[in-house]
Amino acid sequence: MATIDGVIDPIYFLITSIAFVILSYLHYRKVGKSLETIYLSILAIFFVICFIILNIY
């Protein structure tokens, strides 16, 4: 959980990115390639990159 000093554990970024991957997959299966699917995929990539960066530093 995030503490009062504003530190967010990197694992939350990984969990969120996995959720975005699942959502984008389900949305792609239902609708096909659309703007929302691309948006969810970009968010998943962004959160994975944030997770990697936070683990390095």
matplotlib code that plots the C-alpha trace (Angstrom):
import matplotlib.pyplot as plt

x = [0.0, 1.1, 2.5, 1.8, 5.2, 4.1, 6.1, 4.4, 5.7, 6.7, 4.6, 1.4, 2.7, 3.2, -0.3, -1.9, 0.0, -1.2, -4.7, -4.4, -3.0, -6.0, -8.5, -6.9, -7.0, -10.6, -11.5, -9.6, -11.5, -14.9, -14.5, -11.3, -8.7, -10.0, -8.8, -9.7, -7.7, -4.7, -5.1, -5.2, -2.2, -0.2, -1.2, 0.0, 3.4, 3.7, 3.1, 5.6, 8.2, 7.4, 7.8, 11.2, 12.4, 11.3, 13.1, 16.3, 16.5]
y = [0.0, 3.5, 5.2, 8.6, 9.9, 9.3, 6.2, 3.7, 0.2, -0.9, -4.1, -2.0, -0.8, -4.5, -5.5, -2.5, -3.3, -7.0, -5.7, -3.4, -6.3, -8.5, -5.7, -4.9, -8.6, -8.9, -5.7, -6.8, -10.1, -8.4, -5.3, -5.8, -3.2, 0.1, 3.3, 2.0, -1.2, 0.8, 3.1, 0.2, -1.4, 1.9, 2.2, -1.4, -0.7, 2.6, 0.9, -1.9, 0.7, 2.5, -0.8, -1.4, 2.1, 2.0, -1.4, 0.0, 3.1]
z = [0.0, -0.6, 2.5, 3.7, 2.4, -1.2, -1.9, -4.2, -4.3, -7.8, -7.6, -8.0, -11.4, -12.4, -11.2, -13.0, -16.2, -16.1, -15.6, -18.6, -20.7, -19.8, -20.5, -23.8, -24.8, -23.9, -25.6, -28.7, -28.8, -28.4, -30.6, -32.7, -33.3, -32.1, -30.5, -27.1, -27.6, -28.7, -25.7, -23.2, -24.9, -24.6, -20.9, -20.3, -21.9, -20.0, -16.6, -17.4, -18.3, -15.0, -13.1, -14.7, -14.0, -10.4, -9.9, -11.3, -9.1]

ax = plt.figure().add_subplot(projection="3d")
ax.plot(x, y, z, "-o")
ax.set_aspect("equal")
plt.show()
